[in-house]
Amino acid sequence: MTWQLGSELPRGGNFLTRWMGRLVFRAFGWKVEGEFPNREKAIVALIPHSSNIDFFLAAAFIWGTGMKASFLVKHTVFWFPLGSIIRGLGGIPVNRTRANGLVADVTRQFQEKSKLVVGLTPSGTRKPVREWKDGIARIAAATKVPIVPAVMNYRTKTVHFAPLIEAVNEVGEIMNKVRAEAAHGVPRFSI
C-alpha cells in the first residue's frame, strides 16, 4: 500500500500524526487495496459498519496519509471541552432530530468549502438493520459529489476502495450501487 495521496485532496496533520497513523494501522494488521481517488470533494461510505474499531481504523488511515477528513457526530456531544476535541479531529455536528436536518447540514458544508472529504456509514448504526438510511445518496445527489466505497473485510483485514459512484439524481440508483459494493464486505461480527 502506498501512503501517498493525490494533490487535489485536502491535507492535514504533520509528520508525527502520519507516523502514528501508519503505526496504528499496521499494528491492527490491516492493509488497503485500491487507490483513494484524487478529488477535492468526496463522500466516503464506510461499509459495512459493524464495530467501534471501524472508527479507529479510519482515523489511522486518515492520519497515516495526511488527509484532512471529517465525520458526522450528533450535535448534542459538542459541549466543552469534548466539542473542541471532536471538531479538532474533524467532527461535524449534525442535528438528527430535524427532518432532513443531516442532509441539509452536510450539503451546506460541501457548498461552503472548496475541499472536503466526509466519511459516513450508510447503515447509520453498528447494529444490523434491514433498511439503510438514504442520507448518503441524498447528499451525493444534492451536491454532485462522488461516493468512495470503503469496503471493510474483517476476515482478510482489508479495506478496499471500490470504484467511485458518481452522483446521479436518482437516490434509489445510488443506494443500489452502495449496497452492491457493501455485499463484498465482511463485518466484524455476523449481522
Buried (B, 14 or more C-beta within 10 A) or exposed (E): BEEEBEEEBBEBBEEEBBEBBBEBBEEEEBEBEBEBBEBBBBBBBBBBBBBEBBBEBBBBBBBBBBBBBBBBBEBEEBEEEEBEEBBEBBBBBBEBEEEEBBBBBBBEBBEEBEEBBBBBBBBBEBEEEEEBBBBBBBBBBBBEBBBBBBBBBBEEEBBBBBEBBEBBEEBEEBBEBBEEBBEBBBBBEEE
